[in-house]
């Protein structure tokens, strides 16, 4: 962020708040391919605000939500008590040349592989997982229609079936076939659970996408895939083998950190609903298929030459093990 | 005949240099960007090495079997596409032979891309 950008931000914020504003300690944070994050200390009148400025990347790619939309989600989640970074101000593209918003900076770390190994982080693991369950239940308490979330289109068919259809459409146009993934899509189609009322589903709530400190969870992050869907999708995504960071013990099925039961307990505390491992099974298979689709698309960014990257190239090589795990979960593992 | 050492040998040797000479010189923080980059590089070398080692032989055998089962002729790409179409249409739902074939084809890919999965799950590479 250039000194001119910072000066424009200060001027804009002063106008918005009616206070004298100075911005210091601006530092790039690791972001993703679709957004940039900057840490900044904002002195706003008498108050010093530790903030994060979240911008669309100059080369934002399709599929995910814009910063403006993400800000609306953050506000909606904050309003029902989800632990998110406090939303502060929605930016104006005229200030930085692209969409952005400003939120409070949460304490802690989000690094998944570090979290599953360093037991001093996140305090009591079963308690942390129960808290995750409570956070999910609060997110799911948000139901359509919502004027503030009108940018989210309710799916016209069962959300899992919509995923199956969209994946097949993509694969039909793609240069390589994925028989294992096709089997998974077929299984998802023939084992479709009854549709429940739609609710807000985070769709990327996994270890690595929330922050923790010594006291527990401090912020649920990465709302760019959020949609109206089925509540159990979030629980399945959280428990799927592919998001456990190598912690394969079934007692650590919930995010590589704790038990499924603890997750379900926390979920029940807020929602009143008792979820079972059997109900989640479908959505764990779904999680592997959905991650495989995302991994194919990420790999293609390298393969196509659009964005040569070892990380993206290796993401494509995750697909086979996701496929084989789908086959194992759906009864194709050979008898030994 | 190509001059020795061959590509597989060179990849192994590069991996050894990275592990023995570059890794100790990295910052102590195991979560640093450089450690991550080196782990990725070693992972990629491993995949390339296993692909070279396997050659086309294992895949050829699987695809020939698939040609017999599907009673179709075609390139690997065409056979794979055709198998995917059959799966989608439900043609493999009740067919144990094709299901075993699907497992073997997928496990073959895993043995090159992520053999760790097979050992974690107690699956031998031949299954």
Interface residues (C-beta under 8 A of the other chain):
Chain A: X111 X113 X114 X168 X171 X176 X177 X178 X179 X180 X182 X183 X185 X186 X190 X248 X310 X311 X313 X314 X317 X318 X319 X320 X321 X323 X324 X325 X327 X328 X332 X333 X334
Chain B: X31 X37 X40 X41 X43 X44 X47 X77 X80 X81 X83 X84 X87 X88 X90 X92 X93 X99 X100 X102 X103 X105 X106 X107 X109 X110 X112 X113 X114 X117 X120 X121 X123 X127
